[in-house]
Amino acid sequence: MQKRSTFGLLRRFAPYFRPYWPTLALDLFCAALTTLCDVLLPMLVRYLGQVGMDQPALLSVGLVGRVAGLYLVLRVVDAVAYYFMSNIGHVMGARIETDMRTALFHHLQSLSFTYYNNTKVGQIMARITSDLFDVTEFAHHCPEEFFIAGLKILVSFVVLCTINVPLTCIIFAIVPFMIVCSAVFNGKMRATFRKNRTQVGEINAQVEDSLLGVRVVKSFTAEAREEEKFAEGNQKWLGIKRENYFWMGAFHATTRSFDGLMYLAVIVAGGLFLVQGRIDPADLTAYVLYVTTLLATIRRLVEFTEQFQRGITGVERFFEIMDETPDITDPAGALRFDQVRGDIRFEDVSFSYADDPDTPVLDHLNLDIPAGQSVALVGPSGGGKTTICNLIPRFYDVTGGRVLVDGRDVRTLSLQSLRRQIGVVQQDVYLFSGTIYENIVYGRPDATRDEVIEAARQAGAHDFIMATPHGYDTYVGERGVKLSGGQKQRISIARVFLKNPPILLLDEATSALDNESERLVQQSLARLAKGRTVLTIAHRLSTIRGADKIVVLTEDGVAEQGTHAELLARGGVYAELCRTGEDQDV
């Protein structure tokens, strides 16, 4: 994994401030006002002390009142400025977090199946939620804290130099050592924050996996096993937190030691200078107050360090995903794909997955599917049936050869316009959390309610929908948990009916239906298939006897193709599949 420098991350993060630069400028102006209040207090105390020593006759209640009045005005200004920093400044940070989360979600939508095949959803969820939560504080406080610290240190250095240059040099000679130690401990803390975030993602993934599979867990009485796995991950997280707090404790102890060292330098060197008459008591008092302000500033930076490291770790993990490049993208000058007939051709197509390039799933496959033809793919698992369906809408790209639709290589077409022409019913049915109506209208968001109902009728779903408590407005639960497998399948089919595309890819679309529902859906599919290209992955041979062409796939490619009657008469692989039992998994 590429290591990113803090400076590089800050440079990449800076453009997110661009839309809010007026707010940021005003926030820093208010920070300057609060800093002014802090740095003027020692000067006022020094002024009163010098007047008392040099011109005691001028020291009066009126003078004290005027100084107090000035300081009161400064505190009012400080309160107003701090309110803005705490309120509007935080809103700016939240807006930046919102922008980043929007950008991250948009980028996640563009990533291909390959990325999701190799990445746990729990890890992604950790990055889009908890990682970015810390960015709000980071985005607000990072420029503000460094600006205030830089301003206070600069003003303190200048003022202290006007009081006593040698003493100032002694004090500031300690600062570089503090910076070096802080840098070392910061690196250790950042490493532990990164490990902590990664482990939180692993815990999220494990919890998600266990809860989504809770029915399997309970059916195998595996609750104790799941608790053991969770406890193992949780204890690993605890170990990382212990390491984190070890370095954090060392960091704070070291910086506090430097605090004491600087105060000791003021006491010893300042006391000696006072004895030698090289500094007067009023100046030494002001000096101590400025050193206190300086140390308070450094201490505030130290306290901000943990927040900074959390924020920069979140920013780093954000850019890790943003740097992922989609492997399926629109080519330069991508063509729009309208008025589709539905001719599909596989020309010498080879395909293997990126993480296993030496094991081809398809090897020099040639296949013609004329427009309007209903083609069924059968054969044992591993023959590439699902892969063929995935290559047509470019869920994956071929590693050799070409996939043509209406004579055009799918890699030259706009992804959106290509996929709009293709309807997919997958074997693994997925329903979104929402109502039945929302899940069906997902196929065509601009459809009318009557069109949604008609699509449900065609899919054989209308009757059972009307029998639910709220009809089409019935909530289906997460992943459609409140519906049976057959009901979920029919809703997913209704979604494709509503889309009404010229090309249909059916990955065992009726596998979860009872006999009556299957009969109704098969009738509807037959009506919809007229004038359209339908590619069906079949496991039940009874569902594809009426196909215009049946293609038998094995690990060696296309073994045979023809109609049901032709293949039976040939007595080959298909005939053997029929003899072993038409309802077996083929």
N, C-alpha and C positions, 0 to 999 in steps of 0.2 A: 504494500500500500504506500502510495507516495506521501512523503513527509512534507507538510506545509509549514513554512515559517510564519511566525506571528505577524511580521510586517507584511508579508504577502497576503495573508488573510485580511488584515485591516485595509490594505489597498483595494482588494476585491469587494470588501464590504462597504467601503466609502460611497459608491454610487447609489446605494439605497437611501442615503440622506438627501440626494439631489432634489426630490420633489418637496422636501420639507426644510430647505435651507433657510427660509425666513424664520421659521419656528426655531431652528437650531441657532441661528444668529441671535435671536432675542433671548434664548435660553442662556447662551454664553455671556450676553450682556448682563443678564440678571446675576449670573455666576460672578461676574466682575464686580457687581454692586455688593454682593454678600462678602466678597473678598476684601473690598474697600473697608467695610465695617470692621472686619477682623484686624486688618493691618493698621488702622488708625487708632485703635484703643491704646497700644503701647506708646504711640506718639503723644496722645493726650495726657497719659500718665507722666511721661517724661517732661512734658511742658509744665505741668503743675509742679513736679518735683524741682525743676530748674528755677521756676519763679519763686518757690518757697526757699530755695537755697541762696539764690543770687539777689532777688528783689522781694524780700518777705513783706515789704509794705504794700506791694501790689496784690498779694494773695488775700482775697476777700471772698465773702459769700457770693457776691455778684459774679466774680470771675468763675468760681466753682459752678454757679448756676448756669452761666453761659456755656461752659464746657459740657456740663451735664445735659443741657438742652440740645447742644450739637450732637452729642452721642445718642440722645433719645431719638432725634430725627433720623440718624443713621440706622438705629434699630428698627424704626418703622419702615424705612426703605428696605432693610434686610428682610423683614417679615413679608412684605409684598413680593419682593424678588424671589424669596424662597418658596412662597405659595405657587408662583408661576412655575418654578423649576419642578416642584413636586407634583403639580397637577398637569399643566399643559405639556411639560416636558415628558412625563410618563405616557401621555396620550400619543405623542410623537413616536416613542419607542414601541407602543402597541401597534401603531399604524405600520411601522417598518416590519414588525413581526408578521402582521397580516399580509403585507406585500410579499414577504419572503415565503410564507406558507402558500400563498396563491401561486407564486412562481414555481415552488416545489411540486405542488399538486399538478400543475399544468405540465411540468416536465415528466412527472411520473406517468401521466396519461400518454406521453409520447414514447415511452420506453417499450421495447418489444417483449415478446413472451420469453425470450432467452434470459433477460434480466430477472424476471419474476420466477423463472424456473430455478434460479440459483440464489435467490434472496428471500429471507424469511419476512413474512408480512409484519410480524411483531417488531422486527428491527426497523422497518420502514415507519411503522406507527410511532415508535419512540422518537424518530428523527423529526417527524412532522408535528409532534405534540410537545413532549417534555423537552426535547432539545431546543425548540424554538421559544419555549416559555422564558428561558433565561435570556434570550436575545432582547426582550423588551427592556429589562433592567440594563443590560449591556449597552444597547443602542442609546439609551438616555444618559447613563452615567459615565460611559467611557470618555466621550469628548469633554463632558462637563468636569469630571474628576481630574483629568490630566490638565485641562485648562486652568482650573482653580489651583492645582498643585504647582504648576509651572509659574503662575502669576505670583503666588505667595512666596515661593522660593526665590524668585527674582527680586521681588520687592524687599523681602527680608534680607537678602544678600546685600542689596544696595544700601539699605538703611543701616545695617550692621557695620558695613564698611565705613559709613560716615561717623559711626560711634568709635570703633576701634578696629583698624585693619588687621593687626596681628592676631587678635582674639578671633576675628571672623575666619581668618585663614586656618587657624587651629580647628575651629568647629567644622568647617566645610571640608577639611582634609579627611574627616571620618566618613563623609557621605559616599565617596567612591567604594569603600570597603562594604558599606551597607548595600549599595547597588549590586555589587558582585555577588554577595551572599543571597540577596533577593532573587537574582537571575537564576542561580543554581537551584534554589528551593522552588521557584516558579516552574522550572522545567520538570522537576519531580512531581509537583502537584498536577501539572497539566497531563502528564502521563497517567496518573491515577484517575483523573477525571475522565479521560478517554476510556480507560478500561471499565470504569464504573458505568458510563453511558452504554458501552457495548454489552455489559452484563445485564443492565436494565432491559435492553432490547431482547436479550436471550430469555429473560424471565417473562416478558410480554409474549414472546413467541410460544413459550412452553404453556403459559396460562391459556392463550388463545387455542392452541392445539388441544389441550385437555378439555376445555369447556365446549368447543365445537364438537368434540367427539365424546361428549358426556354419556350418550346412549350406549356407545361401545364400551366405555369404561364401566358403566354400571352392569351391562350384560355380562361382562367378564369378571365382575367383582374386583376390579383392579384399582379401587380407590386408594388403597394403601401404597400401591406401586406409584401412582401419580403423585401422591403426597411425598414419597421419597425423592422422586425426581425434582419436585418443586423445592423441597428442603435442601437438596444438593446445590441447586442454582442459587437459592437464597443465602446459603452459607458462603458460597463463593463471593456473592455480592458483599456480604459482611466482611470477608477478608480484604476485599479491595477497599472498602470504606476505612478499615483499620489502617491500612497502608496510607490512605489519603490523609487521615487525621494524624498519623505519625509525622508525615512531612509538613503538614499544616502547623502542628504544634512546634516542631523544630523551627519553622519559619517565624512564627510569632515570638518564640523565646529569643531567637537571634536578634530580631529587630528591636525587641524591648531591651536587650542587652546594649545595643547600640544607642538607644535612647538614654540609658543610664550613663553610658560612656560620654555622650555629648553634655549631659548635665554636669558630670564630674569635671569635664574640661572647663566648663563655665565657672564652676566653683573654685577650682584650683587656679586656672590662669586668670580669671576675673578677679579673684581675691588677691593674687600677687600684684596684678596691675593696680588694684585699688590701694594696696599698701605702698606701691611705688609712686602713687599719684598720677598714673597714666590714664586713669578713668575715674570720673566722679560718681558718687552714689546714685544720682538720678539716671545717669547714663547706664550704669550697671543694672539698675532696676528695669529700665526699658529694654536692655539687652536680654535679660532673663525672660521678659515677656515675649520678645520676638523669637527667642529660641524656643519658648513654649509653643508659640504659634507655628514655628517651623516643624517642631516635633509632632504637634497635633496634625499638621498637614501630612507628614510622612506616615503617621499612624493611620490616618484616614485612607491613604493610598494602600497601606498594608491590609486594612480591613476590606478594601475594594478588590484586593488581589484575588481572593477566592471567587468573588462574583465575576471578575474579569476572566479568570481561567474557565469558569463554567460557561460564560458567554462565548469566549473564543473557541472552546471545544464544540459548542453548539453550532457556531458559524462554520467551523472546519467540517463537521459531519454534514452540514447543509451543502457545502460545496462539493463534498465527495459524491453526493447523488447528482448534483447539477452538472458535474463533470462526466457523468455516465453518458455515453453517446448511443442514441438509438441505432440499432443495426438495420432497422427497416424504416426508410425515409423516402419522401418524394424525391425523385431525381430532378436535376436542373431542367427546367422547361417541361415539367410533367404535363401530360395530356389529360384533359377532361374526358370522362367516359360516359357518354350519353347514347340513347337510342341503341341499346344493347340487344343483339340477337340471341347470344348465348352459346356460340360455338366455343368449345374448349379443346385444346390440344396440348398434350405433353410430348415434347420433342427431345428425346435422348436425355431425360431428366434423371439426375442423380442428387441424392440428398443424404447428409449426415449431420448430426447435431454437433455444435461447436465444441462441446466438452468431450466428444468421443468421435473425432473425425475419421478414425480408422475403421469404424463400424458403419458401413452404409445402410441406411434404411431403404432407400431406392437406388437402383443401379441401372442406369441407361434405360429408363422406362419410356416407352412410346405408347400413347393412348389417344384416340380420337373420340370426342363426344359431340356429335352434331347438335345444333340448336334444336330445342324442343324435344330432345330424346330423354327418356328416363333410363338411367344407367344405375345398376346395383353393383356394389363391390362386395365380394364375399371371399372368404379364405381364413386360414388360421391366424391367430394373433401374431403380430410382428411382421406381417406382410406389407405394411405401409398404407393400409386403407385410410386411417385417420390423417396420416401425413399428406396423402394426396389431397384431401379436403382442405388441409391447412395451407397448402401451397397456392391454391387458387386465389384466396383473398389476401395473400402475402402475409399471413401470420408468421411465416418463415420464408426465407429466400432459398431457391435452389442452389446447390453447390456445383451444379453442372447442367447444361442444357437450358431449355426455355419452357415456360408455361405461357400459352397464348390464349387469349380470350378475344373472339372475333378477329383473329389474325394479329393481335397486338400483344407484344410481350408485357406481362403484367408489371414488370419493373419499370416500364416507361410511363405508367399511368399514375394519376393522382390517387393516393390511397383512399381518400374520402369518396371520390366519385366511383372508384372500383368497388369498394365495400358497400356502397349504397345499392349496388345492383345485385348483391348477393345476400340471401337469407340463410342463416345458420341455426339449426337446432342441434345442440350438442348433447352427447350422451349423458354428461354430468349436468343436470338441470340446475340453473342458478336463478333464484328470484331475489329481487331487492327487498329490503325492509320497507314496507309501505302497503298500499291497498292493491287489490286484484286489478282494479282499473289502471292504476299507475304502472303496474308491471306489464300490462298488455299495450298501453299507449306508448310505452318505451320504444316500440317498434316504429312508430311514426308520430312524433309529438304533436303534429298539427292535425291529427285525425279528430273527427267529431265523435261524440259518444255513440251515435248510431253505428258508425263504422267500427268502433271497438266492439260493440255488441255483435255485429255481423261476423267479425273475425272470430269471436268466441264461439258463435254458432257453428262456423265452418270447422273449427277445431274440436267440436263436440264438448265444449266446456260450459255453454250457457246454462244448461239445466242445473248442474251442480253449483254453479255460481249463484244462481237465484235461490238455491236452497240454503245458502250460508246466511248468518244473522243479518248482514247489511248489504247483501248482494255484491255488486261491483265495488262497493266502498268498504268491504270487509278487509281488515288488517291481516296480512298473511304471516306476520312474525319474521324474525331474523332468518334469512335464507329460506323463507317459506315454511317454517317449522310447523305452522298450524294446518298445513294441507298434507294430504297423502301424496305418495310418489306419483301416482297416476294423475292426480289433479294438478300437481306442479308441472308435469310434462305437457298436459293439454294447454295450460296457460302459456308455456314457452312456445308451443306450436302456434297458438293464437297470435302471439307477438309477431311471428314470421308471416302469418296470413295477413296481418294488418300492413306489414311492410310491402307485401305483394311484389317481390323482386323477380326479375326474369331468370335468375339462377338460384336454385335451392340446393343446399347441402344439408342432408339429413343423416346425422350420426346416430343410427338406431333410434329414430324419433319416437317409435311406438313401444319401446322396450318395457316401459313401466305401466302400460295400459292393460286393463282387463279386456277380455275378449270382445265385449260389446263396444267399449270405447275404442278399441283398436279398429273394429269394423267401421265405425263412424268416421274415424280419422282417416283411415285408408280411402274411404269414399271421397272425403273432402280433398285429400292429397291428389287423388286421381283427377278430380275436377280442376284443381289448381295447376296440375302438371301440364295441362293442355296448352301447347304453344310456348312452354317454358322448359328450360333444361333442369333436370333433377338428378342429383347424384346422391345415392343412398348407400350408406354403410349398413349392411344387413348381417345380423347374427341369426335371426329366425328366417329360415328359407321360405317359410309360408308367406312372409310379408312381401316378397319380391318376385314371385312367379310371373306376375304380369308386366315386369319391366321390359322395355324395348330391347335392352341388352344387359347381360350379366357378365361381369368381368371377374374371373377367379384369380386372386393374387396369392402367391406363395413367396417364400424368401428369395426365390430365383426370379421374381418378377411376374409378368402376366403369363399364367399357365394356359388359360383358354378363355374364350369369350364367345357369346352367342345368346340365343333365347333359351328359356328354360327347357323347351322341348328339344332344341338342337343339342344342348349340353348333355341332357339325359341320354339322347341317342348316341352321343359320342362315347359314352362310357368312361369318361376320364375322372379328373379330380372332383368336379361338381357332382357327378353321378355317385361317387363314393361318399361325398358329404351327405347327399340325400339318403343313401342307404343306411348310414350310421345314425340317422335320426334328424329330421328337419328342424327340430326345436333345440338342438344342441348348439353350443357356442361355436360358431364357425367364422 
